Amino acid sequence: MTRRITWLLITLVVTVILFYLSRFWIFDFWGRQGLFGLQDLRPQGGLLARWLRGTQFAPFELIIWVVSFFLILTGLEKLYGRFGSGDK
């Protein structure tokens, strides 16, 4: 049971990070100075769009985010299948 809760927490943290990278982040938990004082971690989220701005991939930001989200969560599922299946 402990392993299952641990993997659920890991998945939740990764999902929150991925949503912060996307344009779908709606929360404003910290001030304008950025998280931990880092200007790059602004409260509005949307870091992927900011990183892709000015490149030829900028119009495909949503597709890149969806594919990355799917691949990362699939990778977590594979890791759980390999290391977390010994739960009793």
C-alpha positions in Angstrom: 0.0 0.0 0.0 2.9 2.4 0.8 4.4 1.9 -2.7 1.1 2.6 -4.3 0.7 5.9 -2.4 4.3 6.8 -3.2 3.7 6.2 -6.9 0.5 8.2 -6.8 2.3 11.1 -5.2 5.1 11.0 -7.7 2.5 10.9 -10.5 0.7 13.9 -9.0 3.8 15.9 -8.6 4.9 15.2 -12.2 1.4 16.1 -13.5 1.4 19.4 -11.6 4.8 20.2 -13.1 3.6 19.4 -16.5 0.5 21.6 -16.1 2.7 24.4 -14.9 4.7 24.1 -18.1 1.5 24.3 -20.2 -0.8 27.2 -21.0 -3.5 25.6 -18.8 -2.0 26.7 -15.5 -4.6 28.9 -13.7 -3.1 29.3 -10.3 -1.1 32.2 -8.9 0.5 30.9 -5.8 3.6 33.1 -5.7 4.4 36.7 -6.4 5.8 38.4 -9.6 9.4 37.9 -8.4 9.0 34.2 -9.3 9.1 31.0 -7.3 12.1 31.0 -4.9 13.1 34.4 -6.4 13.8 32.9 -9.8 12.4 35.2 -12.5 12.1 32.3 -15.0 9.5 30.5 -12.7 6.8 33.1 -13.1 3.4 32.6 -11.5 1.4 32.4 -14.7 3.0 29.2 -15.9 3.2 28.7 -19.7 6.9 28.0 -19.8 6.8 25.8 -22.8 5.3 28.7 -24.9 7.9 31.0 -23.6 10.7 28.6 -24.4 9.4 28.0 -28.0 8.7 31.7 -28.7 10.7 32.8 -31.7 11.3 29.3 -33.0 9.7 27.4 -35.9 8.0 25.1 -33.3 6.0 27.9 -31.6 2.8 27.2 -33.5 2.9 23.6 -32.4 3.2 24.3 -28.7 0.0 22.5 -27.7 0.9 19.4 -29.8 4.3 19.3 -28.3 2.9 19.6 -24.8 0.3 16.8 -25.3 2.8 14.4 -26.8 5.3 15.1 -24.0 2.6 14.7 -21.3 1.5 11.4 -22.8 5.1 10.1 -23.1 6.1 11.2 -19.6 3.0 9.6 -18.0 3.5 6.5 -20.0 7.1 6.3 -18.8 5.9 6.6 -15.2 3.4 3.8 -15.8 6.2 1.6 -17.2 8.4 2.4 -14.2 5.5 1.5 -11.9 5.0 -1.8 -13.7 8.7 -2.6 -13.3 9.4 -1.4 -9.8 6.0 -0.9 -8.1 4.3 -4.2 -8.8 5.6 -6.0 -5.7 2.9 -4.3 -3.6 1.1 -6.6 -1.2 
